[in-house]
Amino acid sequence: MQNRTFEYALLGCLALLWGSSYMWIALALPTIPPATLIAIRVALASIILLAIMAFWGIRLPLDARSWRLFMVQSLVNSTGPWMLLAWGQQYAGTAVSSVLNSTSPLWVFAFSFVLLQSGNRPGPRQLAGALLGFGGIVLIVGMGALDDLGQNLLPQLAVLLSAVLYGFAALRGRLFAGLHPIVPACGTLLCSALVLVPASLIVDKPWQLEPSLTGIGAAIFLGTACTALAFLIYFRLLSTLGAMGTASQAYLRSGVGVFLGVVFLSETLDVETFVGICLAILGVVLINWPKRRNS
């Protein structure tokens, strides 16, 4: 990889997009139910990526194997985690959910010893980075969040499972090596839309809803920037920074949330949170530090 600086900038952009998605979801949910909001998100993103592919002259594969890969990727990368989070976070609590959902780099590290050959596995430095980053998240969210662990166990396990799926999805990204990043991004989101759009029609009856202009605007931004653009960046990073490096954006998302709160909501930044952000950034640096090449 010739220009790592550009890839790191994309990693920060991905963290910004996915970190800000919580704010846009909060703005949309008062008038748009979760199932419909997620369906709008993936359907709009799919349409945008299809339009870009048509403009660029890129076609989706038509063979059954590719679409099986897309469908499984959609289940572990979007449909499954988003549904688990939507349900689990309601009962597990925001703080403990933030901690549990940030464990995806640790799961990437663990799964790599089962799914990857020894030469492709992350090393001790990546493990140290993953642990430091996780410690940073705990400080950002607050040590008190750990007091709730074990309470509302089933919802907490659902949130944790979403992080497990994210970790597995990142490692599965190697199956799309050689494809332009927009191809797996579009194929994955199309498969999600095939599941989520019918589900939303049954569950929410969206034609009876009266969404506000704020909710509509938030849903549009979620679909365009936080999903279409974010998935395009995500699949590019899987081929440049790898699964562990791409998953490390989970540690930056909480810092993004704090930053948005300070800038737009006049929240204050205490010492514990600042130290947590520094640890999270240090963890990301260690995870993505280039390996030495043997001479």
C-alpha positions in Angstrom: 0.0 0.0 0.0 1.7 3.2 -1.2 -0.3 5.9 0.6 -1.2 4.8 4.1 -2.0 8.4 5.1 -4.9 8.4 2.7 -6.2 5.1 4.1 -5.9 6.4 7.7 -7.9 9.5 6.6 -10.6 7.1 5.2 -10.6 5.2 8.5 -11.2 8.4 10.4 -14.0 9.3 7.9 -15.6 5.9 8.4 -15.5 6.4 12.2 -17.1 9.9 11.7 -19.8 8.5 9.5 -20.7 5.6 11.7 -20.1 7.5 14.9 -22.5 10.2 13.8 -25.2 7.7 12.8 -26.4 7.4 16.4 -27.2 11.1 16.3 -29.1 10.9 13.0 -31.0 7.8 14.3 -32.0 9.6 17.4 -33.4 12.5 15.3 -35.3 10.1 13.0 -36.8 7.6 15.6 -39.5 9.9 17.1 -41.5 9.7 13.8 -39.9 6.8 12.0 -39.9 3.3 13.7 -36.6 1.3 13.8 -37.6 -1.3 11.2 -38.7 1.3 8.6 -35.7 3.5 9.3 -33.3 0.7 8.7 -35.2 -0.4 5.6 -35.0 3.2 4.2 -31.3 3.3 5.1 -30.4 0.2 3.1 -32.8 0.7 0.2 -31.7 4.3 -0.4 -28.0 3.3 -0.1 -28.6 0.5 -2.6 -30.2 2.8 -5.1 -27.3 5.3 -4.8 -24.6 2.7 -5.3 -26.5 1.1 -8.2 -26.6 4.6 -9.9 -22.9 5.1 -9.3 -22.0 1.7 -10.7 -24.1 2.4 -13.8 -22.2 5.7 -14.2 -18.9 4.1 -13.8 -19.8 1.1 -16.1 -19.4 -1.5 -13.3 -21.7 -4.4 -13.2 -22.8 -6.7 -10.4 -21.8 -10.4 -10.8 -24.7 -12.7 -11.8 -23.4 -16.1 -10.6 -25.1 -17.8 -7.7 -21.9 -18.1 -5.6 -21.3 -14.3 -5.5 -24.9 -13.7 -4.4 -24.6 -16.4 -1.7 -21.5 -14.5 -0.4 -23.4 -11.2 -0.6 -26.3 -12.6 1.3 -24.2 -14.1 4.1 -22.2 -10.8 4.3 -25.4 -8.8 4.6 -26.6 -11.0 7.5 -23.3 -10.6 9.5 -22.5 -7.0 8.4 -25.8 -5.2 8.4 -29.1 -7.0 8.8 -28.2 -9.1 11.8 -26.1 -6.6 13.8 -28.5 -3.7 13.2 -31.6 -5.8 14.3 -29.8 -7.1 17.4 -28.6 -3.6 18.3 -32.1 -2.1 17.7 -33.6 -4.6 20.1 -30.8 -5.0 22.6 -29.9 -1.4 23.2 -33.5 -0.6 24.3 -33.1 -2.8 27.4 -29.3 -3.1 27.9 -28.7 0.6 28.4 -26.7 3.0 26.1 -23.5 3.0 28.2 -23.0 -0.8 28.5 -24.1 -1.2 24.9 -21.4 1.2 23.8 -18.8 -0.9 25.7 -20.1 -4.3 24.4 -20.5 -3.1 20.8 -16.9 -1.8 20.7 -15.4 -5.2 21.2 -15.3 -6.1 17.5 -11.5 -5.7 17.1 -11.1 -8.2 19.9 -13.3 -10.6 18.1 -11.4 -10.1 14.9 -8.2 -11.0 16.8 -9.8 -14.1 18.2 -11.4 -15.3 15.0 -8.2 -14.8 13.0 -6.6 -17.8 14.8 -9.4 -19.9 13.5 -10.0 -18.5 10.0 -6.5 -17.3 8.9 -3.2 -18.9 8.2 -0.4 -18.1 10.7 1.4 -15.6 8.4 -1.8 -13.5 8.1 -2.8 -13.3 11.7 -2.4 -10.2 13.8 0.4 -10.1 16.3 1.1 -9.0 19.9 1.2 -5.3 18.9 -2.3 -5.6 17.4 -3.6 -7.4 20.6 -2.1 -4.6 22.8 -3.8 -2.0 20.6 -7.1 -3.8 20.8 -6.9 -4.0 24.6 -5.8 -0.4 25.0 -8.5 0.8 22.7 -11.1 -1.2 24.6 -9.8 0.3 27.9 -10.2 3.7 26.3 -13.8 3.0 25.4 -14.5 2.0 29.0 -13.1 5.4 30.2 -15.0 7.3 27.6 -18.3 5.7 28.5 -17.5 5.7 32.2 -16.4 3.0 34.6 -19.9 3.0 36.0 -21.1 1.4 32.8 -19.5 -1.9 33.9 -21.7 -2.0 37.0 -24.7 -2.9 34.8 -22.9 -5.9 33.2 -24.9 -9.1 33.9 -28.2 -7.2 34.4 -30.7 -7.6 31.5 -28.4 -10.4 30.4 -30.3 -11.4 27.2 -30.3 -7.8 25.7 -26.6 -7.4 26.6 -25.8 -10.7 24.9 -27.7 -9.5 21.8 -25.5 -6.3 21.7 -22.4 -8.4 22.3 -23.4 -10.8 19.5 -23.7 -7.8 17.1 -20.0 -7.0 17.8 -19.2 -10.7 17.2 -20.9 -10.5 13.9 -19.1 -7.3 13.0 -15.8 -9.0 13.7 -16.7 -12.1 11.6 -17.9 -9.8 8.8 -14.5 -8.0 8.7 -12.6 -11.2 8.3 -15.0 -12.4 5.6 -14.1 -9.3 3.6 -11.1 -11.2 2.2 -13.6 -13.3 0.1 -14.2 -10.2 -2.0 -10.5 -9.5 -2.8 -10.1 -8.5 -6.4 -13.5 -6.9 -6.7 -14.0 -3.1 -6.8 -15.2 -2.1 -3.3 -18.5 -0.8 -4.7 -19.5 -4.3 -5.8 -19.6 -6.1 -2.4 -20.9 -2.8 -0.9 -23.8 -2.7 -3.3 -24.5 -6.5 -3.3 -24.5 -6.6 0.5 -26.9 -3.7 0.8 -29.2 -5.1 -1.9 -29.5 -8.4 0.0 -30.2 -6.5 3.3 -32.9 -4.5 1.5 -34.5 -7.7 0.2 -35.0 -8.8 3.9 -35.6 -5.5 5.7 -38.0 -3.7 3.3 -40.6 -6.5 3.4 -40.2 -6.8 7.1 -40.8 -3.1 7.6 -43.9 -3.2 5.5 -45.3 -6.0 7.7 -44.2 -4.6 11.1 -44.7 -0.8 10.7 -47.1 -0.3 7.9 -45.1 2.8 6.8 -47.8 4.2 4.6 -49.7 5.1 7.8 -46.7 7.0 9.3 -46.4 10.8 9.4 -42.6 11.4 9.5 -41.4 14.9 10.3 -39.1 16.9 8.0 -36.3 16.4 10.6 -36.9 12.6 10.5 -36.9 12.5 6.7 -33.7 14.5 6.5 -32.0 12.3 9.1 -33.1 9.1 7.2 -31.8 10.5 3.9 -28.4 11.4 5.5 -28.2 7.9 7.1 -28.8 6.3 3.7 -26.5 8.4 1.6 -23.5 9.2 3.8 -23.7 6.8 6.8 -24.5 3.8 4.6 -23.8 4.1 0.9 -20.5 6.1 1.3 -19.6 4.3 4.5 -19.9 0.8 3.0 -17.9 1.9 0.0 -15.1 3.1 2.3 -15.4 0.0 4.5 -14.9 -2.5 1.7 -12.0 -0.5 0.4 -10.3 -0.5 3.8 -10.8 -4.3 4.2 -8.4 -4.7 1.2 -5.9 -2.0 2.3 -5.8 -2.0 6.1 -7.2 -5.5 6.6 -9.8 -6.8 8.9 -8.1 -5.7 12.2 -7.3 -2.2 10.9 -10.8 -1.7 9.6 -12.4 -2.9 12.8 -10.3 -0.5 14.8 -12.7 2.3 13.7 -15.0 1.0 16.5 -12.6 2.7 19.0 -12.8 6.0 17.2 -16.6 6.1 17.0 -17.0 6.9 20.7 -14.5 9.7 20.4 -16.6 11.0 17.5 -19.7 10.9 19.7 -18.0 12.9 22.4 -16.7 15.4 19.8 -20.2 16.0 18.4 -21.6 16.4 21.9 -19.0 19.1 22.7 -19.4 20.9 19.5 -23.2 20.7 18.9 -24.7 20.0 22.4 -22.3 22.2 24.5 -21.2 19.2 26.6 -18.0 19.3 28.6 -14.9 17.1 28.2 -13.7 15.8 31.5 -10.2 14.4 32.2 -11.3 10.7 32.3 -13.0 11.0 28.9 -10.0 12.8 27.4 -7.6 10.1 28.7 -10.0 7.5 27.2 -10.0 9.2 23.8 -6.1 9.2 23.9 -6.0 5.5 24.8 -8.5 4.7 22.0 -6.4 6.6 19.5 -3.2 4.9 20.7 -4.9 1.5 20.3 -5.9 2.4 16.7 -2.3 3.5 16.0 -0.9 0.2 17.4 -3.4 -1.9 15.5 -2.5 -0.2 12.2 1.2 0.2 12.7 2.9 -1.3 9.6 4.6 -4.6 10.0 8.3 -4.8 9.4 9.3 -6.5 6.3 11.9 -9.2 6.5 15.0 -8.3 4.6 
